[in-house]
């Protein structure tokens, strides 16, 4: 079992950020290992047939083994990074780190250091340029059409975790992060992970990164220099590929109206006006109007996260739904 022990300072140095480059690498890994990832089947069907030879510099680095090279998942420097900024970090990766990560990949997945991965090992400078171009091509093909809804889920998770940390401390954050992660005292326990990667923090803090494609597993970065990072499944992942309207709670609809009841039913996780319109089939203008009424009645709250305004139902609304 892997453990991460926290100093008193590190308890106050937990931060949250999502990462487009993490979604790229975990998305490729999901495509390589689709078994047990039935929630992403709609995306697999759309994307799988489109993958071409120009993506080889990326695909060869994620052969489907247990390890994704750490340099493909740089630690974000802000909570809401963009792909361009992360690609700049990737291009600046020291060559010795690239080779060390590729050595580990070869150890954990024998025979994987071939093709473009071997070319990157031999000539990191040229290989990084090819890799960045392949990532940009993959993003246009597989990620960009779906990124707005993915980003809504990720930003909503950041909001939820930050509130849990403020209200309940680390125990509240880790309570439902993943079934194989538990918190006791000042130590985080990662079950079914090798003990040799255990680490005692000395002021570095911890990054928690929600991810769409890491589900149903999680990733960790403890052995590399710098901040420890855990990539965990984003909340409400089951809603990502949903289409059409969800049924409205009948009794509540009779009181507050069908549209408002429908929206309250969707707001168990933070969502934007655009995302609610897509999921319910209501026009954006109608969603905005109904949310304003629900906000005035104290049934929803709103929070700005980056460029998005996210809504979530309040405990008062939850009581109505439960009743």
C-alpha positions in Angstrom: 0.0 0.0 0.0 1.3 3.4 -0.9 1.1 6.2 1.7 1.5 9.9 1.6 2.2 11.5 5.0 1.4 15.2 5.5 3.2 17.8 7.6 1.0 20.4 9.3 2.0 22.9 6.6 1.0 20.5 3.8 -2.5 20.2 5.3 -2.9 23.8 4.2 -1.3 23.3 0.8 -3.9 21.1 -0.9 -4.8 22.6 -4.2 -7.1 21.7 -7.1 -6.7 22.0 -10.9 -7.8 20.2 -14.0 -5.5 19.6 -16.9 -6.2 19.4 -20.6 -3.0 17.5 -21.2 -4.0 15.0 -18.5 -7.3 14.4 -20.4 -5.3 13.8 -23.6 -3.1 11.2 -22.0 -5.8 9.5 -20.0 -8.1 9.6 -23.0 -5.6 7.8 -25.2 -5.1 5.2 -22.3 -8.9 4.7 -22.2 -8.9 4.1 -25.9 -6.2 1.5 -25.5 -7.9 -0.2 -22.6 -11.7 0.1 -23.2 -12.7 -2.9 -21.1 -14.7 -1.7 -18.0 -15.1 1.8 -19.3 -18.7 1.4 -20.7 -19.6 5.0 -19.8 -17.3 6.2 -22.5 -18.6 3.9 -25.2 -20.3 6.8 -27.2 -17.0 8.6 -27.3 -15.0 5.4 -28.2 -17.4 4.9 -31.2 -16.9 8.4 -32.5 -13.1 8.7 -32.0 -11.6 5.2 -32.4 -12.1 5.0 -36.2 -10.5 8.4 -36.8 -7.1 7.8 -35.2 -4.4 8.0 -37.9 -0.7 7.7 -38.4 -0.1 11.4 -37.6 -0.9 10.6 -34.0 1.8 8.0 -33.6 4.2 10.2 -31.6 1.4 10.4 -28.9 -0.1 6.9 -29.3 3.3 5.2 -28.9 3.8 6.9 -25.5 0.6 5.4 -24.1 0.7 1.7 -25.0 -2.0 0.8 -22.5 0.2 -0.4 -19.7 -0.2 0.6 -16.0 2.1 3.6 -16.3 1.6 6.9 -18.3 4.9 8.9 -18.5 4.8 11.7 -15.9 6.1 14.3 -18.4 2.8 13.8 -20.3 1.0 15.1 -17.2 2.8 18.2 -16.0 1.6 19.6 -12.7 -0.6 22.6 -13.7 0.5 26.0 -12.5 -3.1 27.4 -12.3 -6.5 25.8 -11.5 -7.8 26.4 -15.1 -4.9 25.8 -17.5 -5.2 25.8 -21.2 -3.7 23.3 -23.7 -1.3 25.9 -25.2 0.3 26.7 -21.8 0.6 23.0 -21.0 2.2 22.2 -24.3 4.8 25.0 -23.6 5.6 23.2 -20.3 5.9 19.9 -22.1 8.3 21.3 -24.7 10.5 22.6 -21.8 10.7 19.2 -20.1 14.4 18.4 -19.3 15.7 15.6 -21.5 16.9 13.6 -18.5 13.4 13.5 -17.1 11.9 12.3 -20.4 14.5 9.5 -20.6 13.9 8.5 -16.9 10.1 8.3 -17.5 10.5 6.3 -20.7 12.9 3.9 -18.8 10.1 3.4 -16.2 7.5 2.8 -19.0 9.8 0.1 -20.5 10.2 -1.5 -17.1 6.5 -1.6 -16.3 5.4 -2.5 -19.9 8.1 -4.6 -21.5 8.5 -4.1 -25.2 6.8 -0.7 -25.2 9.9 1.5 -25.9 9.5 1.2 -29.7 8.6 3.4 -32.7 8.2 7.1 -31.9 8.8 6.5 -28.2 12.3 5.2 -29.0 12.8 8.2 -31.3 11.9 10.5 -28.5 14.3 8.7 -26.2 17.2 9.1 -28.7 16.5 12.7 -29.7 14.2 14.4 -27.2 14.5 17.9 -28.8 13.1 16.8 -32.2 10.8 14.2 -30.6 9.1 16.8 -28.4 8.2 18.9 -31.4 6.6 15.9 -33.1 4.8 15.0 -29.9 3.3 18.5 -29.5 2.1 18.4 -33.1 0.5 15.0 -32.6 -1.2 16.2 -29.4 -2.6 19.2 -31.2 -4.0 17.0 -33.9 -5.5 14.6 -31.4 -7.1 17.5 -29.6 -8.8 18.8 -32.7 -10.0 15.3 -33.6 -11.0 13.8 -30.3 -11.3 16.5 -27.7 -12.3 19.9 -29.0 -15.9 18.9 -30.0 -16.6 17.6 -26.5 -14.4 19.9 -24.4 -17.1 22.4 -23.3 -19.2 19.8 -21.6 -16.0 18.1 -20.2 -14.8 21.5 -18.8 -18.2 22.1 -17.2 -17.9 18.8 -15.2 -14.3 19.5 -14.3 -14.9 23.1 -13.1 -17.9 21.9 -11.2 -15.8 19.4 -9.4 -13.2 22.0 -8.5 -16.0 24.1 -6.9 -17.3 21.1 -5.0 -13.9 20.0 -3.6 -12.9 23.6 -2.6 -16.2 23.9 -0.7 -15.6 20.5 1.0 -12.1 21.5 2.0 -13.3 24.8 3.5 -16.2 23.2 5.4 -14.8 19.8 6.5 -11.1 19.9 6.0 -9.0 17.2 4.3 -11.2 14.4 5.6 -14.2 15.9 3.7 -12.2 16.1 0.5 -10.9 12.5 0.6 -14.0 10.9 1.8 -15.5 10.3 -1.6 -12.5 10.8 -3.9 -12.1 7.1 -4.8 -13.0 3.8 -3.1 -9.3 2.9 -3.0 -8.2 6.2 -1.3 -8.7 6.8 2.4 -7.5 9.4 4.9 -6.5 8.6 8.5 -4.8 11.1 10.8 -2.4 13.0 8.6 -1.8 10.2 6.2 -3.4 9.3 2.8 -3.5 5.6 2.0 -3.7 4.5 -1.7 -4.7 0.8 -1.7 -3.4 -1.6 -4.3 -0.4 0.7 -5.0 3.2 -0.3 -4.4 4.7 0.8 -1.1 8.0 1.9 -2.7 6.3 5.0 -4.1 5.3 6.2 -0.6 6.4 9.7 0.3 6.5 12.1 3.3 5.6 15.6 2.3 7.9 18.4 3.5 6.1 21.5 2.4 5.5 20.5 -1.3 1.7 20.2 -0.8 -0.6 18.1 -2.9 -2.4 18.6 -6.2 -5.8 17.0 -6.7 -6.8 16.8 -10.4 -10.2 15.7 -11.5 -10.3 13.8 -14.8 -12.9 12.6 -17.2 -11.0 9.7 -18.7 -9.2 8.3 -15.6 -12.5 6.8 -14.5 -12.9 4.2 -12.9 -9.3 4.2 -11.7 -7.0 6.9 -10.4 -3.4 8.0 -11.1 -0.7 9.2 -8.8 2.6 11.0 -9.1 4.7 10.6 -6.0 8.1 9.4 -7.1 9.0 12.3 -9.4 10.5 15.5 -8.2 8.1 18.3 -7.3 4.6 18.3 -6.1 2.7 15.1 -5.4 -0.4 14.8 -7.7 -3.4 12.5 -7.6 -5.7 12.3 -10.6 -9.1 11.1 -9.7 -12.5 10.5 -11.5 -14.6 13.7 -11.8 -18.0 13.8 -10.1 -21.2 13.1 -12.1 -19.2 11.3 -14.8 -22.3 9.3 -15.7 -24.0 12.5 -17.0 -21.2 13.4 -19.5 -22.6 11.6 -22.6 -26.3 11.8 -21.7 -28.7 13.1 -24.4 -32.3 14.4 -24.2 -34.5 15.3 -21.3 -34.5 13.6 -18.0 -37.9 13.0 -16.4 -39.2 15.7 -14.0 -40.1 14.8 -10.4 -43.9 14.6 -10.7 -45.0 15.9 -7.3 -42.5 18.8 -7.4 -43.4 19.7 -11.0 -47.0 20.2 -9.9 -45.8 22.8 -7.4 -42.9 24.7 -9.1 -43.6 23.8 -12.7 -42.2 21.2 -15.0 -39.2 23.2 -16.3 -38.0 24.3 -12.9 -38.4 20.8 -11.4 -36.5 19.4 -14.4 -33.6 21.8 -13.8 -33.5 21.1 -10.0 -33.3 17.4 -10.8 -30.2 18.0 -13.0 -28.4 20.2 -10.5 -27.0 17.5 -8.1 -23.6 18.6 -9.6 -22.8 22.2 -10.7 -23.7 22.9 -14.3 -23.8 25.9 -16.7 -26.8 27.3 -18.6 -25.5 25.8 -21.8 -25.0 22.4 -20.3 -28.4 22.4 -18.7 -30.0 23.4 -22.1 -28.3 20.4 -23.8 -29.2 17.9 -21.1 -32.9 19.0 -20.7 -33.8 20.0 -24.2 -34.9 23.4 -23.0 -33.9 26.6 -24.9 -31.0 28.5 -23.3 -33.1 31.6 -22.8 -35.8 29.5 -20.9 -33.1 27.9 -18.8 -31.7 31.3 -17.9 -35.1 32.6 -17.0 -36.0 29.6 -14.8 -32.6 29.7 -13.0 -33.1 33.4 -12.2 -36.5 32.5 -10.5 -34.9 29.5 -8.7 -32.0 31.7 -7.5 -34.5 34.3 -6.1 -36.4 31.6 -4.3 -33.2 30.3 -2.7 -33.4 26.9 -4.5 -30.1 27.3 -6.4 -26.8 29.1 -5.9 -24.4 30.3 -8.6 -20.6 30.5 -8.7 -18.2 31.8 -11.3 -15.4 29.4 -12.1 -13.1 30.7 -14.8 -15.2 31.8 -17.8 -18.3 29.8 -16.6 -21.1 30.5 -14.2 -22.2 27.2 -12.6 -25.4 26.6 -10.8 -26.1 24.0 -8.1 -29.2 23.3 -6.0 -29.3 24.3 -2.3 -30.2 22.1 0.7 -33.6 23.7 0.6 -34.2 22.4 -2.9 -32.8 19.0 -2.0 -35.4 18.8 0.8 -38.1 19.5 -1.8 -36.8 16.7 -4.0 -36.5 14.3 -1.1 -40.0 15.1 0.0 
